[in-house]
Amino acid sequence: MTRRRRSRPASRSRIRRALGAIFWFSLGLLLVLGAIGTWYVQQLDREIQARFEGKRWALPARVFARPLELYAGRPLTPDLLLLELEALHYREGGSGPGSFAFDGDTVTLTTRPFVFSDGREPARSVRMRIGGDMITEVRDRQTGGTVDLMRVEPMLIGSIYPTHGEDRVLVTLDEVPPGLVAALLATEDRRFLAHRGVDPIGIARAAWANLRAGRTVQGGSTLTQQLVKNFYLTHEQSLRRKVVEAVMAVLLEYRYSKEEILEAYLNEVFLGQSGARAIHGFGLAAEFYFQRPLRELELDQLALLVGLARGASYYDPRRFPDRALARRNGVLDRMQRERLAPAAQVQEARARPLGVSPRVPRGDSRFPAFVDLVRRQLRDEYREEDLRSEGLRIFTTLDPGAQLTLERQIVDGLEQVVADRGITEPLQVAAVLTDPLAGEVLALVGDRDPRFPGFNRAVDAKRPIGSLVKPFVYLAALSDPQRYTLATLLDDSPLTLQLPHGEPWSPQNFNRRFHGQVTAWEALVHSYNVASVRLGQQIGIPQVIRLLQTLGLERSPAPLPSLALGALDLSPLEVATLYQALANGGYATRSRAIRDVLDAGNQELSHYSLELRGAVPDGAVQLVNHALHDVTTRGTGRRIGQRLPGRVLAGKTGSSSDLRDSWFAGFDDRHLLVVWLGLDDNRPTGLTGATGAVPLWIRTMSGMPGGSLSLGYHPEIRLKEVDRRSGLRTETAACPDRIRLPFWRDSAPRTRASCDLERDSYNDGASGWRQGWTQ
């Protein structure tokens, strides 16, 4: 008995020790777990701050066209104005920003506000008159005063996306229609202003609704939790992720205001998909579905966007219009129940169709060849990473009206050429339109399908330019007016030259005929090959190469005699750069596609202005241009003068050997256009420059505001009549082949043609006979 009494206290002592150990172990474990939890929460807090402050998103670079400038005296046709306004998705007959109306020769227009490189341009409402393909008057509709100059916001022509494919247009809370915010909160998080990141009442309400329905019909997540899920976490479905989401939501609400959280949500929420391009935020969704800025959307359109926040793929209005319509109307009904909109307005909105644009807007670029050129020129100063993530705003030289006109005319013209000539091969085309005075690329086509983002022939297709080089051969000669003029006789008879590798070369004219002694004017206008080769030999091919390099050629071709006939492979853009010097009086300029680059805060990073690279005498250039004008009226491009009568134009046809390439490069006072046709595998097409490229050039230039070259006054140039056969001066009508030519620096021939002298001799004899008879 005694032993049993002593064992009880010992047992209780062991139990107390065990309980104490468990207590201290549990306490230690709790402290460790608490420390780990505290550390983890701190890590989450740091992650939240790191992402939420500073640069929150990798923003694509946005590429804009040039703004449409409106002022009295600007050449502009109603068709081009309408084309550009439609491209900007302006509404005809509407009111407010982004609307216009035509009434005869009067146009009323209300623009949208926009931030340019030189500051913010407010919305303007004006009345314009257009007459004779020109703006004659611009007046403010409110004050009636004259508007000297205004700008329509530029068209967004492309984006350069982050590697993860997310795209968005950032908006501030002030830029979001109040109706959208009210509908969003009423639909997704009615207690947003009351909770602190997690809403127990909302969770309970959603659980009860789901229990009654037997399936998930409501979510209990707050907007803050949705933002955390989209902004920080993956879409993994697990208890751990839900706990982390809740903790981060509470931390986010602790660190930041409701306004900051709401603004972040409006820019982050996923609202659509187009291929690899993910549409995030309401700012971009407005353009993606309705091709209008968010601030211009109506109630029904705002309700649709709010409805998409629940599931953009499930309610995709283009793929599942019935689901989208039901979801939109559900949002409208909720707005009416919450008294966020008048019942009459809601019923009117419910009666409307979805109104989504049927065509999915391209995300990369509507004009891939031009944007490709922009990216190439940006690489000189910007890293690819910066273009994909820094939200740069790139303002280019593209003229939307000119680009759309070029595309339409090139496509239609190519179809016509193929049909007329019975061509069965996949004929390709490239074209470049520039403003030669500014050195700006206005439009670019790099494929027979202008929307195809593949091989850019306007920039990368290096093809023999044929007779396009001849104006520069003659320019090199005419720069020495004491030796060469347009009246200088050249020999167009059979010729054989020994090439450096020892083989003989005998150039031929296109028609296989020779013409004997011809003036330089005739040889250029009618594109005589043999005479041009002889001229190149006389002045020296190295001199021709130096002149081409002065005007922008960035290579050193071999100085072979065949260079005088275009044995030089250039792209259409390189040809345009050379011809710009002819169109602007002899100044070499780089063909640029960019005007300004701004950062995400609208601060200017780069400005690209006219860049002069060299010059040649303007007098010699005017002589060449005079002959190139005659090409369009009497020479190989005479179809141009027939189709575009009354306009003073200049240009040159070009064809490579065996008719593999068809070229035309020409200009008026405002535009330079280069057109190339050919096959990618370099097989013959059977097209000359006149039968292939010229028809497309005519179609395009006829759609541009009509302009004419000024080939008139020059202080050192005089027009004189000469005999085409001899190149000598004539002062009477006795020479049947006389022609009026320009001469630079008193270089006109002083010797009179024999036909002129014969007439004088006849007149002298007749005068003497009459005088003797009267005596």
C-alpha positions in Angstrom: 0.0 0.0 0.0 2.8 2.4 0.9 4.5 1.9 -2.5 1.3 2.8 -4.3 0.8 6.1 -2.4 4.3 7.2 -3.4 3.8 6.5 -7.1 0.9 8.9 -7.7 2.9 12.2 -7.0 5.6 10.9 -9.4 3.1 10.3 -12.2 1.6 13.7 -11.8 5.0 15.2 -11.9 5.8 13.5 -15.2 2.5 14.7 -16.7 3.2 18.2 -15.6 6.6 18.1 -17.2 5.2 16.7 -20.4 2.5 19.3 -20.5 5.1 22.0 -19.9 7.2 20.7 -22.7 4.3 20.6 -25.0 3.4 24.2 -24.0 6.8 25.5 -24.5 7.2 23.6 -27.8 3.9 24.9 -29.1 4.8 28.4 -28.0 8.1 28.2 -29.7 6.5 26.8 -32.8 3.9 29.5 -32.8 6.7 32.1 -32.4 8.6 30.6 -35.2 5.6 30.3 -37.4 4.7 33.9 -36.4 8.1 35.1 -37.3 7.9 33.2 -40.6 4.5 34.6 -41.3 5.6 38.1 -40.4 8.6 37.8 -42.7 6.3 36.4 -45.5 3.8 39.2 -45.1 6.6 41.7 -45.2 7.9 40.1 -48.4 4.4 40.3 -49.9 4.2 44.0 -48.8 7.5 44.7 -50.4 6.4 43.0 -53.6 3.2 45.0 -53.6 5.0 48.3 -53.2 7.6 47.4 -55.8 5.0 46.6 -58.5 2.5 49.2 -57.5 4.8 52.2 -57.4 6.9 53.6 -60.2 6.4 51.8 -63.6 3.5 49.4 -63.0 3.2 48.0 -66.5 5.4 47.2 -69.4 3.8 49.5 -71.9 4.1 49.1 -75.7 5.4 51.9 -77.9 2.6 53.5 -79.8 3.2 54.7 -83.4 1.1 57.5 -84.7 0.7 59.0 -88.2 1.3 62.7 -88.8 -1.6 65.0 -87.7 -3.9 66.4 -90.3 -3.2 70.2 -90.4 -6.0 72.4 -91.5 -5.6 76.0 -92.7 -6.8 78.1 -95.6 -4.7 77.4 -98.7 -3.9 73.8 -97.9 -4.4 71.5 -100.9 -7.1 69.0 -99.8 -9.9 67.2 -101.6 -13.2 66.3 -100.0 -12.5 62.6 -100.8 -9.1 62.7 -99.0 -10.6 64.5 -96.0 -13.4 61.9 -95.7 -10.9 59.1 -96.1 -8.8 60.3 -93.2 -11.8 61.1 -90.9 -13.2 57.6 -91.5 -9.8 56.1 -90.7 -9.9 58.0 -87.4 -13.5 56.6 -86.8 -15.1 60.0 -86.7 -18.9 59.8 -86.8 -20.8 61.5 -89.6 -23.7 63.6 -88.5 -23.0 63.2 -84.8 -22.2 65.8 -82.2 -19.3 66.3 -79.8 -15.7 65.4 -80.3 -15.0 63.0 -83.1 -17.9 64.0 -85.4 -18.2 65.7 -88.8 -20.8 66.6 -91.5 -20.6 67.5 -95.1 -23.0 70.1 -96.7 -21.9 70.9 -100.2 -18.6 72.6 -100.1 -18.9 73.2 -96.3 -17.6 70.8 -93.7 -18.4 71.1 -89.9 -15.8 69.3 -87.8 -15.3 68.7 -84.1 -12.0 67.3 -83.2 -10.8 65.3 -80.2 -8.2 66.7 -77.7 -4.7 65.3 -78.0 -1.3 65.8 -76.5 1.3 66.5 -79.2 5.1 66.9 -78.8 4.7 70.7 -78.5 1.7 70.6 -76.0 -1.9 69.8 -75.7 -4.3 70.6 -78.5 -7.9 71.0 -77.2 -11.0 69.8 -79.0 -12.0 72.4 -81.6 -15.3 72.8 -83.4 -14.9 74.5 -86.8 -16.6 75.1 -90.1 -14.5 74.7 -93.3 -15.0 75.5 -96.9 -13.3 73.4 -99.6 -13.1 74.6 -103.2 -10.9 73.7 -106.1 -9.3 70.9 -104.1 -8.2 73.4 -101.5 -9.3 74.6 -98.1 -10.5 78.2 -98.6 -11.7 79.0 -95.1 -11.6 77.7 -91.5 -13.7 79.4 -88.9 -14.5 78.7 -85.2 -18.1 77.6 -84.9 -18.6 79.4 -81.6 -16.8 82.7 -82.1 -17.0 82.9 -85.9 -13.4 84.0 -86.0 -10.8 82.8 -88.5 -8.7 79.8 -87.4 -5.2 80.2 -88.8 -4.0 76.6 -88.1 -5.4 73.6 -86.3 -4.6 69.9 -86.1 -6.8 66.8 -86.1 -5.4 64.1 -83.7 -3.1 61.6 -85.5 -4.1 58.1 -86.3 -2.7 55.3 -84.2 -1.1 53.1 -86.9 0.7 50.5 -84.8 2.2 49.3 -81.5 5.4 47.5 -80.5 4.4 45.1 -77.8 6.1 43.7 -74.8 7.2 40.1 -75.2 4.3 38.8 -73.1 1.8 40.3 -75.6 -0.1 42.5 -73.2 -1.5 45.7 -74.6 -3.2 48.6 -72.9 -4.0 52.3 -73.2 -3.5 53.9 -69.7 -6.3 56.1 -68.5 -6.6 58.2 -65.3 -9.6 58.1 -63.1 -10.6 61.6 -64.3 -10.7 60.3 -67.9 -13.1 57.5 -67.2 -16.8 58.2 -67.6 -18.6 58.2 -64.2 -21.2 55.8 -65.5 -18.6 53.1 -66.1 -17.2 53.4 -62.6 -20.7 53.3 -61.1 -21.7 50.3 -63.2 -18.5 48.5 -62.4 -18.9 48.9 -58.6 -22.6 48.0 -58.7 -21.9 44.8 -60.7 -18.6 43.6 -59.3 -18.1 45.1 -55.8 -21.0 47.0 -54.2 -19.2 47.4 -50.9 -15.9 48.6 -52.5 -15.8 51.9 -50.6 -16.6 50.1 -47.3 -14.4 47.0 -47.0 -10.7 46.8 -46.5 -9.7 44.5 -49.2 -11.7 41.4 -48.2 -15.5 41.6 -47.8 -16.9 38.9 -45.4 -20.5 40.0 -46.1 -19.9 39.7 -49.9 -18.4 36.2 -49.4 -21.4 35.1 -47.3 -23.8 36.5 -49.8 -22.1 34.8 -52.7 -21.9 31.5 -50.8 -25.6 31.6 -50.1 -26.5 32.4 -53.7 -24.3 29.6 -55.0 -25.8 27.1 -52.5 -29.3 28.0 -53.5 -28.4 27.7 -57.2 -26.5 24.5 -56.8 -23.6 25.9 -58.9 -21.3 29.0 -58.9 -23.4 32.0 -59.9 -21.6 34.7 -57.9 -18.1 35.4 -56.8 -17.1 36.8 -53.4 -13.9 38.4 -54.5 -13.6 42.2 -54.2 -12.2 44.4 -56.9 -9.0 44.6 -54.8 -8.7 40.8 -54.7 -9.3 40.7 -58.5 -6.6 43.3 -59.0 -4.2 41.2 -56.8 -5.0 38.1 -58.8 -4.4 39.7 -62.1 -1.5 41.9 -61.1 0.6 39.6 -58.8 -0.6 36.0 -58.9 -1.2 33.2 -61.2 -4.7 31.7 -62.0 -3.9 28.6 -59.9 -7.0 27.3 -58.0 -5.9 26.4 -54.5 -6.6 27.3 -50.9 -3.0 28.6 -50.4 -3.4 31.0 -53.4 -6.8 32.3 -52.0 -5.2 32.9 -48.6 -2.3 34.8 -50.2 -4.7 36.7 -52.4 -6.7 37.8 -49.3 -3.6 38.9 -47.4 -2.2 40.9 -50.3 -5.6 42.5 -50.8 -5.6 43.7 -47.2 -2.0 45.0 -47.6 -2.9 46.8 -50.8 -5.8 48.5 -49.1 -3.5 49.5 -46.2 -0.9 51.0 -48.4 -2.9 52.8 -51.1 -6.1 54.8 -51.5 -9.4 53.5 -53.0 -8.8 55.8 -55.9 -5.4 54.4 -56.7 -6.6 50.9 -56.5 -9.6 51.6 -58.7 -7.5 53.3 -61.3 -5.1 50.4 -61.3 -8.0 47.9 -61.8 -9.4 49.9 -64.7 -6.1 49.6 -66.5 -5.3 46.0 -65.6 -8.5 44.0 -66.0 -8.4 41.5 -68.9 -11.1 42.4 -71.5 -10.3 40.5 -74.7 -7.8 38.6 -76.8 -6.7 38.9 -80.5 -4.2 36.2 -81.4 -1.2 36.7 -79.2 -2.4 40.2 -78.2 -4.1 40.5 -74.8 -6.4 43.4 -74.3 -6.1 44.9 -70.9 -7.9 47.9 -69.4 -11.0 49.8 -70.4 -9.0 52.4 -72.3 -7.9 49.9 -75.0 -11.1 47.9 -74.8 -13.1 50.9 -76.0 -10.9 51.1 -79.1 -10.8 47.3 -79.6 -14.6 46.8 -79.6 -15.9 50.2 -80.8 -12.9 51.9 -82.3 -13.6 55.0 -80.3 -12.0 56.6 -77.2 -13.5 55.6 -73.9 -14.9 59.1 -73.1 -17.1 58.9 -76.3 -18.9 55.7 -75.5 -22.6 55.5 -74.8 -24.3 53.9 -71.9 -25.0 50.6 -73.6 -21.3 50.3 -74.8 -20.0 51.1 -71.3 -22.3 48.4 -69.9 -20.9 45.8 -72.3 -17.4 46.6 -71.3 -18.3 46.2 -67.6 -20.0 42.9 -68.3 -16.8 41.6 -70.0 -14.9 42.0 -66.7 -16.7 38.9 -65.4 -15.3 36.8 -68.3 -14.0 38.4 -71.5 -13.6 35.0 -73.3 -17.0 33.6 -72.3 -18.8 36.8 -73.2 -16.8 37.7 -76.3 -19.3 39.8 -78.3 -17.8 38.9 -81.7 -17.9 35.1 -81.0 -20.9 34.8 -78.7 -23.1 37.8 -79.3 -26.1 36.3 -77.6 -24.2 35.8 -74.4 -22.7 39.3 -74.6 -26.1 40.9 -75.2 -27.7 39.1 -72.2 -24.7 40.1 -70.0 -24.9 43.7 -71.2 -28.6 43.9 -70.5 -28.0 42.4 -67.1 -25.6 45.2 -66.2 -28.1 47.8 -67.5 -30.8 46.2 -65.3 -28.5 46.4 -62.3 -27.8 50.0 -63.0 -31.5 50.7 -63.1 -32.2 48.9 -59.8 -29.3 50.8 -58.1 -30.7 54.0 -59.6 -27.5 54.7 -61.4 -29.3 55.7 -64.6 -32.8 56.8 -65.5 -35.2 54.0 -66.5 -35.9 55.6 -69.8 -32.2 55.8 -70.7 -31.7 52.2 -69.6 -34.6 51.0 -71.8 -33.2 52.9 -74.8 -29.8 51.4 -74.2 -31.3 47.9 -73.9 -33.0 48.3 -77.3 -29.7 49.0 -79.1 -27.7 46.2 -80.8 -24.2 45.4 -79.5 -22.7 47.9 -82.0 -19.3 46.1 -81.9 -17.1 46.7 -85.0 -17.2 43.5 -87.0 -13.5 43.7 -87.9 -11.0 43.0 -85.2 -8.6 46.0 -85.2 -5.0 45.0 -85.9 -2.8 45.4 -82.9 0.6 45.4 -84.6 -0.1 47.7 -87.5 -2.5 48.4 -90.2 0.4 49.5 -92.3 3.1 46.9 -91.6 5.6 48.0 -94.3 5.7 51.5 -93.0 5.9 50.5 -89.3 8.7 48.2 -90.3 10.6 51.2 -91.7 10.0 53.1 -88.5 11.4 50.3 -86.4 14.5 50.2 -88.5 15.1 53.9 -88.2 14.5 53.7 -84.4 17.1 51.1 -83.9 19.8 53.7 -84.4 19.0 55.3 -81.0 16.7 52.9 -79.1 17.0 49.4 -77.7 14.3 46.9 -78.6 13.6 46.5 -74.9 12.8 50.2 -74.6 10.4 50.0 -77.6 8.6 47.2 -76.0 8.2 48.4 -72.4 8.7 52.1 -71.9 5.4 53.4 -73.4 7.1 55.6 -76.0 4.9 57.7 -78.3 6.4 57.8 -81.8 5.1 60.4 -84.2 5.8 59.5 -87.8 5.5 61.1 -91.2 2.8 58.8 -92.6 -0.1 60.6 -94.3 -3.1 58.3 -93.8 -5.0 59.7 -96.7 -2.1 59.3 -99.0 -1.3 55.8 -97.6 -4.9 54.6 -98.1 -5.0 56.1 -101.6 -1.7 54.5 -102.5 -2.8 51.1 -101.3 -6.1 51.2 -103.1 -4.7 52.4 -106.4 -1.7 50.0 -106.3 -3.9 47.0 -105.6 -6.6 47.9 -108.2 -3.9 48.9 -110.7 -2.0 45.7 -110.3 -5.1 43.7 -110.9 -5.8 45.7 -114.1 -2.2 45.2 -115.4 -2.4 41.5 -114.7 -5.7 41.2 -116.5 -4.7 43.4 -119.5 -1.4 41.6 -120.0 -2.6 38.0 -119.2 0.0 37.5 -116.5 -0.5 34.3 -114.6 2.4 34.6 -112.3 2.2 36.1 -108.8 3.3 39.6 -109.9 4.6 41.7 -106.9 4.7 45.4 -106.3 6.3 48.0 -104.1 5.8 51.7 -103.9 7.2 54.7 -102.0 5.5 58.1 -101.8 7.5 61.0 -100.2 7.4 64.7 -99.7 10.7 65.6 -101.4 11.0 69.1 -99.9 10.8 67.7 -96.4 12.5 64.4 -97.0 9.5 62.6 -95.4 8.0 59.2 -96.3 4.3 59.7 -96.7 3.2 56.2 -97.7 4.8 52.8 -98.3 3.6 49.6 -99.8 5.8 46.5 -99.6 3.6 43.7 -101.0 0.8 43.1 -103.4 -1.3 42.6 -100.1 -0.5 45.9 -98.3 -1.6 44.3 -95.0 0.9 41.4 -95.2 3.6 41.8 -92.6 6.2 39.8 -94.4 9.0 40.7 -96.8 9.1 44.5 -97.2 10.0 44.9 -100.9 9.9 48.7 -100.6 13.0 48.6 -98.3 14.6 45.2 -98.9 14.0 44.3 -102.6 17.3 45.3 -104.3 16.6 45.2 -108.1 18.3 46.6 -111.2 17.0 50.1 -111.7 17.5 50.2 -115.5 17.0 53.5 -117.1 16.1 55.2 -113.8 19.8 55.9 -113.6 20.0 57.9 -116.8 18.9 61.3 -115.4 21.9 61.2 -113.1 24.3 60.4 -116.0 22.9 63.4 -117.8 23.0 65.5 -114.6 26.7 64.7 -114.2 27.3 66.0 -117.8 25.0 69.0 -117.6 26.8 70.2 -114.4 29.6 71.3 -116.9 27.5 73.7 -119.1 30.5 74.8 -121.1 30.9 71.3 -122.4 27.4 69.7 -122.3 23.9 71.1 -122.9 20.6 69.5 -123.8 21.4 70.4 -127.4 24.8 68.6 -127.4 24.9 65.9 -130.0 25.5 62.4 -128.9 26.3 59.4 -131.1 23.7 56.7 -131.1 25.4 54.3 -133.5 26.7 50.7 -132.9 29.2 50.5 -130.1 31.4 47.8 -128.7 33.4 48.1 -125.5 36.0 45.9 -123.9 35.0 45.1 -120.3 37.6 44.8 -117.5 37.5 41.0 -117.7 38.2 41.1 -121.4 34.8 40.3 -122.9 33.3 42.7 -125.5 30.0 44.4 -124.7 27.7 45.8 -127.3 24.8 47.7 -125.8 21.5 47.8 -127.7 18.6 50.2 -127.7 15.2 48.8 -126.6 13.8 48.6 -130.2 17.2 47.3 -131.6 17.5 50.4 -133.8 20.1 53.1 -133.9 19.4 56.8 -134.4 22.7 58.3 -135.4 23.4 61.8 -134.1 20.9 62.9 -131.6 20.7 65.7 -129.0 21.2 64.9 -125.3 17.5 66.0 -124.8 16.3 63.4 -127.3 18.5 60.7 -125.9 17.2 61.2 -122.4 13.5 61.8 -123.3 13.4 58.7 -125.5 15.8 56.7 -123.3 18.4 55.8 -126.0 20.8 53.3 -124.4 23.8 53.5 -126.7 24.0 57.3 -126.6 23.7 57.2 -122.8 26.6 54.7 -122.6 28.7 56.9 -124.8 28.0 59.9 -122.6 28.9 57.9 -119.5 32.2 57.0 -121.1 32.9 60.6 -122.0 32.3 62.0 -118.5 33.6 59.0 -116.7 31.6 56.4 -114.8 33.5 57.2 -111.5 32.1 60.8 -111.8 28.6 59.4 -112.1 29.1 57.3 -109.0 30.4 60.3 -107.0 27.3 62.2 -108.0 25.0 59.4 -106.9 26.8 59.2 -103.6 26.4 62.9 -103.1 22.7 62.5 -103.6 22.4 59.7 -101.1 23.7 56.4 -102.5 25.3 54.5 -99.6 27.5 52.1 -101.5 30.3 52.1 -104.0 29.3 50.1 -107.1 31.9 48.9 -109.6 32.7 51.6 -112.2 31.5 49.5 -115.2 30.1 51.0 -118.4 26.8 49.1 -117.8 26.2 51.4 -114.8 25.0 54.0 -117.3 22.1 51.7 -118.2 21.2 50.9 -114.6 23.3 47.9 -113.7 22.8 48.9 -110.1 20.6 47.1 -107.6 18.5 49.5 -105.4 15.4 49.3 -103.4 12.4 51.5 -104.2 13.2 53.5 -101.0 16.8 54.1 -102.2 15.5 55.2 -105.6 13.2 57.6 -103.9 16.1 59.1 -101.9 18.0 59.8 -105.1 15.1 61.3 -107.0 14.2 63.6 -104.1 17.3 65.6 -105.0 15.9 66.1 -108.5 12.5 67.1 -107.1 13.8 69.6 -104.5 16.3 71.5 -106.7 19.5 69.4 -106.1 19.6 68.9 -102.3 20.3 65.4 -101.0 18.1 64.5 -98.1 17.6 61.3 -96.1 14.2 59.7 -96.5 12.9 59.8 -92.9 9.8 58.2 -91.4 9.9 59.7 -87.9 9.3 63.2 -86.6 9.3 63.0 -82.8 9.7 60.4 -80.0 8.1 61.2 -76.6 8.3 59.2 -73.4 5.3 58.0 -71.4 5.1 61.3 -69.7 5.0 63.2 -73.0 8.5 64.6 -72.7 10.4 64.9 -75.9 13.3 62.4 -76.3 14.2 62.9 -80.0 13.2 65.2 -82.8 14.1 64.4 -86.4 14.2 67.4 -88.8 15.2 67.8 -92.4 18.8 66.5 -92.9 20.7 67.8 -95.9 23.6 65.5 -97.0 24.9 67.3 -100.1 23.9 69.3 -103.1 24.4 69.6 -106.8 23.9 72.8 -109.0 20.2 73.7 -109.2 20.7 75.0 -112.7 21.8 71.6 -114.0 18.9 69.9 -112.0 16.4 72.2 -113.7 17.7 71.2 -117.2 17.2 67.5 -116.3 13.8 68.2 -114.9 12.8 70.0 -118.1 13.7 66.8 -120.0 12.0 64.6 -117.5 8.8 66.6 -117.9 9.1 66.0 -121.7 9.4 62.3 -120.9 5.8 62.5 -119.5 4.5 64.3 -122.6 6.6 63.1 -125.6 8.8 60.3 -124.4 8.5 56.8 -122.9 6.0 58.1 -120.2 3.8 60.1 -122.5 0.7 58.2 -121.3 1.0 60.3 -118.2 0.5 63.6 -120.1 -2.5 62.0 -121.8 -4.1 60.8 -118.6 -3.3 63.8 -116.4 -3.6 66.7 -118.8 -2.9 70.2 -117.5 -0.4 69.1 -114.8 3.3 69.7 -115.1 4.9 66.4 -114.0 8.3 64.8 -114.4 9.7 61.3 -114.3 11.5 58.5 -115.8 10.7 54.9 -116.9 13.0 52.0 -116.1 13.2 48.4 -117.3 15.9 45.9 -116.5 17.3 43.3 -119.0 14.8 40.8 -120.3 12.0 42.9 -118.9 12.4 41.5 -115.4 11.7 44.8 -113.6 9.3 47.5 -114.4 9.9 51.0 -112.8 8.7 54.5 -112.8 9.9 57.4 -110.6 8.2 60.7 -111.0 7.2 63.8 -109.1 5.1 67.0 -109.0 5.6 70.0 -106.8 4.5 68.2 -103.6 4.9 64.4 -104.1 7.5 62.0 -105.3 6.3 58.5 -106.2 8.4 55.4 -107.1 6.7 52.2 -108.3 8.3 48.8 -109.0 6.7 45.7 -110.4 8.4 42.3 -110.8 8.5 38.6 -109.8 10.3 37.5 -106.6 12.1 34.8 -108.5 13.5 37.3 -110.9 11.9 35.8 -114.0 10.9 38.1 -116.9 7.5 39.7 -116.6 7.2 41.1 -120.2 6.5 44.5 -118.7 8.4 47.7 -119.5 8.3 50.7 -117.2 5.6 52.2 -119.5 3.3 49.2 -119.5 3.7 48.1 -115.9 4.7 50.8 -113.4 3.4 53.9 -115.3 -0.4 52.9 -115.1 -0.1 52.4 -111.3 1.8 55.7 -111.0 -1.0 57.5 -112.9 -3.8 56.0 -110.8 -2.1 57.0 -107.6 -1.1 60.6 -108.6 -4.6 61.3 -109.9 -5.8 60.7 -106.4 -3.4 63.2 -104.9 -4.3 66.9 -104.7 -3.3 68.2 -108.2 0.0 70.0 -108.3 2.4 71.1 -111.0 6.2 71.6 -111.2 7.5 75.1 -111.6 10.0 74.9 -114.5 9.9 78.7 -115.1 12.2 81.4 -113.9 15.9 80.8 -113.0 18.3 83.7 -113.0 20.9 81.8 -115.1 18.6 79.9 -117.4 17.3 81.1 -120.8 15.0 79.3 -123.2 16.2 79.1 -126.8 15.0 77.4 -129.9 17.4 74.9 -131.5 17.2 72.5 -134.4 16.8 68.9 -133.1 18.8 67.5 -136.0 21.9 69.6 -135.6 21.6 71.0 -132.0 22.2 74.5 -133.4 20.4 77.7 -132.9 17.4 78.6 -135.0 15.4 81.9 -135.1 12.9 81.2 -137.9 10.3 78.7 -138.8 12.4 77.3 -141.6 13.7 74.4 -139.4 10.8 71.9 -139.1 12.4 70.0 -136.2 13.0 73.0 -133.9 12.5 72.7 -130.2 12.7 75.1 -127.3 15.2 74.1 -124.7 16.6 75.6 -121.5 20.3 76.6 -121.4 22.2 77.3 -118.2 24.9 80.0 -117.8 24.8 81.4 -121.3 25.5 78.0 -122.8 23.1 78.2 -125.7 24.7 77.5 -129.2 25.7 80.6 -131.1 26.0 78.9 -134.4 22.8 78.9 -136.4 21.4 75.8 -138.0 21.9 75.4 -141.8 18.1 75.3 -142.3 17.9 78.7 -140.6 20.7 80.0 -142.8 19.1 78.7 -146.0 16.0 80.6 -145.1 18.0 83.8 -144.6 19.8 83.3 -147.9 16.4 82.8 -149.6 15.0 85.9 -148.0 18.1 88.0 -148.9 17.9 86.9 -152.5 14.1 87.5 -152.7 14.6 90.9 -151.1 17.3 91.8 -153.7 15.1 90.7 -156.6 12.1 92.7 -155.3 14.3 95.7 -154.7 15.8 95.5 -158.3 12.3 95.1 -159.8 11.0 98.1 -158.0 13.9 100.1 -159.2 
